[in-house]
C-alpha cells in the first residue's frame, strides 16, 4: 500500500529519468517482500516486523521517486531558461475541458486512497501488519478488497492524462525517454498480480471468513 503519485516535474530527479521504470518496479518488489505478514510474522516474530517496517517504506519511496522521475527528463544545461519554464509549468496544461474531468479523477482517487489509509491505519498501510490484526471489511474495503491499489492505479492513470510530454517539444526538446501509458499499464498489471498474491496470503490466514469476503467484494475493480 502506498500514497498516490502526482505528476510533478522535479529537475533534481532528471538523472533518474532513464532508469525510472526500474526504480518503481523495485518498489513493487519491496512490497512483495513484505506481503507474507501472517506466515513470516508467526515464524520470525519481531524479526519480520522490523524487516517489514524498514523494507515497506523503502518500497513506497521507490515507487514515488520512480513515478516522479518519469515526469523529469534531463533537459540539459543548454536549455537554460526553458528548463525553468517547464519547472514553473509542472502539469503542462493544454487548456482543454477534459483537464477538468481528469483533475476531478485525480482528486477523487486520491481522496479514495486517503479514506483507505484512514480505515486501515498508518501502521498497516505503510509499516507492517501484525499476525493478530483483524480483517477489515468496512468502508472502502466493502467496495474492493485492495482500495489503496485501486487509488494508485486511478491517480496515476488520470495523472498521465493531465501530463503532456509533447509540450517538451515546444521548448525544443525531443528526447523524452518513456511512454507514460506503457508505464501505467505495467504498473496496473504489477498491482493486479500483487493483489492476487496478497489475497492468497490473507485467505491462508483468515480461512472461511476471507472466503466469504471474497465472494461478496471484488478484488480490485468495483462491480
Buried (B, 14 or more C-beta within 10 A) or exposed (E): BBBBBBBBBBBEBBEBBEEBBEBBBBBBEBBBBBBBBBBBBEEBEEEBBEBBBBBBBBBBBBBBBBBBBBBBBBBEEEBEEBBEEBBEEBBBEEEEEEBEEBBEBBEBBBEBBBBBBEBBEEEBBBBBBBBEBEEBBEEBBBBBBBBBBBBBBBBBBBBBBBBBBEBBEEBEBEEBBBBBEEBBEBBBEBBBEBBEEBBEBBBEBBEEBBEEBBEEBBBBEEE
